[in-house]
Amino acid sequence: MRKLLSGRRFLDSSTLSACASRSDYVRGEVHTNSIESFWSLLKRGVVGTYHNVSAKYLPFYLNEFSFRFNNRKNEDMFADLITTCSQ
């Protein structure tokens, strides 16, 4: 497993390939739909909002969208973000 910038853990692509070849799509809380959902959110954000992403700033975009993905069910996401920024 590898750790994304925001602290969530996802399986890397080699592990996902091994899981898919064995029809093993879930391991505990981690499953292939998690990473597919993250990439879908990232792709929609890049195509719909930013239209273009340079390699220089890609880590910043990934960090932003990993934060959004990890907090997608948090009703107070904005308040939590402001609190974190003020620390």
N, CA, C and O of each residue as an XYZ file, in Angstrom:
348
protein
N       0.835     -1.183      0.000
C       0.000      0.000      0.000
C       0.875      1.239      0.000
O       2.015      1.217      0.464
N       0.319      2.322     -0.531
C       1.035      3.584     -0.468
C       0.108      4.632      0.128
O      -1.113      4.475      0.121
N       0.688      5.676      0.630
C      -0.076      6.695      1.317
C      -0.190      7.937      0.435
O       0.818      8.440     -0.061
N      -1.409      8.429      0.237
C      -1.596      9.666     -0.486
C      -1.311     10.832      0.442
O      -1.184     10.647      1.652
N      -1.210     12.016     -0.107
C      -0.814     13.195      0.654
C      -1.740     13.494      1.821
O      -1.290     14.021      2.838
N      -3.006     13.175      1.700
C      -3.959     13.534      2.741
C      -4.040     12.511      3.860
O      -4.732     12.749      4.850
N      -3.364     11.394      3.738
C      -3.362     10.418      4.814
C      -4.166      9.163      4.544
O      -4.014      8.180      5.269
N      -5.016      9.158      3.529
C      -5.761      7.952      3.194
C      -4.836      6.952      2.545
O      -3.871      7.343      1.890
N      -5.099      5.697      2.707
C      -4.273      4.669      2.100
C      -5.043      3.997      0.965
O      -6.226      3.686      1.100
N      -4.357      3.782     -0.144
C      -4.934      3.102     -1.293
C      -3.947      2.045     -1.766
O      -2.741      2.167     -1.548
N      -4.454      1.028     -2.402
C      -3.582      0.017     -2.985
C      -2.889      0.590     -4.209
O      -3.487      1.367     -4.954
N      -1.637      0.216     -4.424
C      -0.965      0.668     -5.638
C      -1.422     -0.178     -6.821
O      -2.117     -1.179     -6.645
N      -1.032      0.226     -8.018
C      -1.563     -0.416     -9.228
C      -1.168     -1.880     -9.355
O      -1.948     -2.675     -9.881
N       0.015     -2.261     -8.890
C       0.408     -3.669     -8.995
C      -0.463     -4.553     -8.108
O      -0.813     -5.671     -8.484
N      -0.809     -4.042     -6.927
C      -1.687     -4.800     -6.033
C      -3.087     -4.878     -6.609
O      -3.739     -5.919     -6.526
N      -3.561     -3.767     -7.202
C      -4.887     -3.783     -7.818
C      -4.952     -4.776     -8.965
O      -5.957     -5.468     -9.130
N      -3.881     -4.855     -9.766
C      -3.847     -5.812    -10.873
C      -3.906     -7.237    -10.344
O      -4.608     -8.082    -10.900
N      -3.171     -7.502     -9.275
C      -3.181     -8.845     -8.688
C      -4.551     -9.173     -8.125
O      -5.033    -10.298     -8.262
N      -5.180     -8.190     -7.488
C      -6.518     -8.407     -6.933
C      -7.522     -8.696     -8.046
O      -8.342     -9.607     -7.928
N      -7.456     -7.929     -9.109
C      -8.415     -8.086    -10.202
C      -8.243     -9.426    -10.899
O      -9.223    -10.038    -11.322
N      -7.007     -9.882    -11.019
C      -6.789    -11.152    -11.705
C      -7.306    -12.326    -10.887
O      -7.613    -13.380    -11.445
N      -7.405    -12.161     -9.579
C      -7.908    -13.232     -8.712
C      -9.377    -13.023     -8.362
O      -9.937    -13.781     -7.570
N     -10.000    -12.015     -8.937
C     -11.383    -11.654     -8.606
C     -11.520    -11.298     -7.136
O     -12.555    -11.553     -6.519
N     -10.479    -10.712     -6.584
C     -10.453    -10.277     -5.193
C     -10.479     -8.754     -5.210
O      -9.433     -8.118     -5.342
N     -11.671     -8.160     -5.077
C     -11.810     -6.728     -5.232
C     -11.855     -5.977     -3.913
O     -11.856     -4.746     -3.912
N     -11.891     -6.675     -2.803
C     -11.985     -6.028     -1.498
C     -10.983     -6.656     -0.541
O     -10.853     -7.877     -0.457
N     -10.278     -5.785      0.181
C      -9.410     -6.220      1.276
C      -9.648     -5.284      2.434
O      -9.096     -4.184      2.473
N     -10.464     -5.707      3.376
C     -10.808     -4.839      4.506
C     -11.622     -3.650      4.027
O     -12.662     -3.815      3.390
N     -11.140     -2.443      4.339
C     -11.830     -1.224      3.918
C     -11.379     -0.745      2.542
O     -11.941      0.211      2.007
N     -10.384     -1.391      1.968
C      -9.821     -0.961      0.698
C     -10.371     -1.827     -0.426
O     -10.323     -3.055     -0.357
N     -10.896     -1.174     -1.464
C     -11.390     -1.919     -2.614
C     -11.154     -1.108     -3.878
O     -10.869      0.089     -3.822
N     -11.275     -1.767     -4.999
C     -10.964     -1.121     -6.272
C     -11.897      0.047     -6.564
O     -11.498      0.977     -7.264
N     -13.121      0.031     -6.055
C     -14.036      1.143     -6.296
C     -13.545      2.434     -5.645
O     -13.857      3.523     -6.127
N     -12.779      2.325     -4.555
C     -12.248      3.529     -3.903
C     -11.331      4.291     -4.841
O     -11.485      5.500     -5.012
N     -10.392      3.607     -5.442
C      -9.441      4.292     -6.313
C     -10.110      4.735     -7.613
O      -9.772      5.788     -8.152
N     -11.050      3.948     -8.119
C     -11.776      4.353     -9.323
C     -12.606      5.605     -9.055
O     -12.700      6.486     -9.911
N     -13.202      5.684     -7.880
C     -13.979      6.858     -7.506
C     -13.077      8.092     -7.371
O     -13.450      9.186     -7.792
N     -11.895      7.909     -6.783
C     -10.952      9.019     -6.646
C     -10.522      9.536     -8.010
O     -10.530     10.745     -8.243
N     -10.143      8.630     -8.921
C      -9.687      9.061    -10.248
C     -10.818      9.733    -11.022
O     -10.577     10.659    -11.796
N     -12.046      9.270    -10.816
C     -13.191      9.903    -11.475
C     -13.361     11.337    -10.979
O     -13.582     12.247    -11.778
N     -13.260     11.542     -9.668
C     -13.360     12.880     -9.098
C     -12.245     13.778     -9.622
O     -12.486     14.934     -9.972
N     -11.030     13.249     -9.676
C      -9.886     14.018    -10.172
C     -10.083     14.393    -11.648
O      -9.867     15.540    -12.041
N     -10.491     13.423    -12.446
C     -10.674     13.674    -13.872
C     -11.763     14.709    -14.134
O     -11.595     15.598    -14.969
N     -12.875     14.590    -13.420
C     -13.955     15.575    -13.580
C     -13.500     16.961    -13.160
O     -13.853     17.954    -13.796
N     -12.722     17.033    -12.094
C     -12.226     18.331    -11.631
C     -11.271     18.965    -12.607
O     -11.350     20.166    -12.866
N     -10.368     18.176    -13.154
C      -9.386     18.709    -14.093
C     -10.063     19.136    -15.387
O      -9.831     20.241    -15.877
N     -10.893     18.274    -15.936
C     -11.555     18.579    -17.212
C     -12.598     19.679    -17.033
O     -12.712     20.571    -17.874
N     -13.351     19.619    -15.950
C     -14.448     20.563    -15.767
C     -14.058     21.893    -15.179
O     -14.674     22.907    -15.510
N     -13.055     21.934    -14.315
C     -12.705     23.165    -13.622
C     -11.424     23.790    -14.148
O     -11.395     24.971    -14.495
N     -10.374     22.999    -14.203
C      -9.067     23.551    -14.521
C      -8.697     23.446    -15.995
O      -7.879     24.233    -16.472
N      -9.257     22.522    -16.713
C      -9.065     22.325    -18.152
C      -7.656     21.892    -18.545
O      -7.473     21.267    -19.589
N      -6.673     22.214    -17.733
C      -5.296     21.854    -18.054
C      -4.498     21.811    -16.756
O      -4.678     22.660    -15.883
N      -3.621     20.826    -16.629
C      -2.797     20.679    -15.428
C      -1.361     20.468    -15.871
O      -1.071     19.575    -16.668
N      -0.472     21.288    -15.354
C       0.938     21.109    -15.695
C       1.583     20.130    -14.730
O       1.137     19.984    -13.593
N       2.620     19.469    -15.180
C       3.329     18.502    -14.344
C       3.933     19.172    -13.119
O       4.069     18.544    -12.069
N       4.291     20.433    -13.249
C       4.897     21.171    -12.140
C       3.943     21.272    -10.947
O       4.376     21.167     -9.800
N       2.660     21.473    -11.208
C       1.683     21.673    -10.143
C       0.817     20.454     -9.871
O      -0.095     20.521     -9.047
N       1.081     19.349    -10.541
C       0.273     18.146    -10.359
C       0.173     17.695     -8.899
O      -0.921     17.329     -8.471
N       1.263     17.702     -8.108
C       1.125     17.295     -6.698
C       0.126     18.153     -5.916
O      -0.548     17.652     -5.016
N       0.029     19.432     -6.254
C      -0.923     20.306     -5.568
C      -2.362     19.948     -5.933
O      -3.243     19.935     -5.074
N      -2.590     19.658     -7.209
C      -3.923     19.234     -7.633
C      -4.299     17.905     -6.981
O      -5.427     17.737     -6.518
N      -3.359     16.964     -6.944
C      -3.627     15.672     -6.314
C      -3.935     15.841     -4.832
O      -4.827     15.179     -4.300
N      -3.203     16.720     -4.170
C      -3.452     16.970     -2.752
C      -4.838     17.573     -2.535
O      -5.553     17.179     -1.613
N      -5.214     18.527     -3.381
C      -6.537     19.139     -3.260
C      -7.648     18.106     -3.443
O      -8.596     18.060     -2.659
N      -7.526     17.279     -4.484
C      -8.591     16.321     -4.755
C      -8.585     15.143     -3.782
O      -9.632     14.541     -3.542
N      -7.435     14.808     -3.223
C      -7.436     13.774     -2.187
C      -8.123     14.304     -0.934
O      -8.822     13.557     -0.249
N      -7.929     15.603     -0.625
C      -8.651     16.215      0.495
C     -10.154     16.194      0.230
O     -10.939     15.828      1.105
N     -10.548     16.586     -0.974
C     -11.975     16.581     -1.313
C     -12.574     15.180     -1.226
O     -13.679     14.999     -0.715
N     -11.831     14.184     -1.733
C     -12.333     12.810     -1.710
C     -12.463     12.309     -0.274
O     -13.468     11.694      0.080
N     -11.457     12.568      0.549
C     -11.477     12.084      1.928
C     -12.519     12.782      2.783
O     -12.924     12.254      3.818
N     -12.953     13.951      2.368
C     -13.944     14.707      3.133
C     -15.279     14.824      2.409
O     -16.081     15.694      2.746
N     -15.532     13.982      1.438
C     -16.737     14.095      0.625
C     -18.016     13.901      1.435
O     -19.077     14.362      1.014
N     -17.943     13.239      2.573
C     -19.135     13.021      3.411
C     -19.144     13.937      4.629
O     -20.046     13.851      5.462
N     -18.167     14.798      4.738
C     -18.055     15.722      5.862
C     -18.906     16.954      5.589
O     -18.618     17.714      4.664
N     -19.944     17.156      6.380
C     -20.839     18.288      6.174
C     -20.173     19.616      6.537
O     -20.574     20.665      6.032
N     -19.164     19.583      7.402
C     -18.465     20.794      7.833
C     -17.079     20.893      7.217
O     -16.141     21.349      7.872
N     -16.939     20.471      5.967
C     -15.629     20.451      5.323
C     -15.014     21.847      5.267
O     -13.822     22.002      5.535
N     -15.793     22.849      4.930
C     -15.250     24.200      4.828
C     -14.777     24.702      6.187
O     -13.695     25.280      6.288
N     -15.569     24.489      7.229
C     -15.189     24.913      8.589
C     -13.919     24.189      9.027
O     -13.043     24.799      9.639
N     -13.809     22.898      8.723
C     -12.608     22.138      9.073
C     -11.389     22.662      8.317
O     -10.292     22.722      8.873
N     -11.575     23.034      7.072
C     -10.479     23.578      6.270
C     -10.004     24.913      6.840
O      -8.801     25.141      6.964
N     -10.930     25.781      7.182
C     -10.580     27.087      7.763
C      -9.870     26.888      9.098
O      -8.887     27.573      9.378
N     -10.345     25.971      9.917
C      -9.714     25.686     11.212
C      -8.284     25.183     11.007
O      -7.371     25.590     11.725
N      -8.095     24.313     10.040
C      -6.767     23.769      9.760
C      -5.824     24.873      9.252
O      -4.653     24.910      9.628
N      -6.328     25.751      8.415
C      -5.502     26.839      7.867
C      -5.115     27.855      8.937
O      -4.051     28.468      8.852
N      -5.955     28.035      9.927
C      -5.680     29.040     10.962
C      -4.693     28.537     12.015
O      -4.228     29.327     12.837
N      -4.367     27.263     12.013
C      -3.442     26.698     13.011
C      -2.018     26.977     12.668
O      -1.116     26.572     13.402
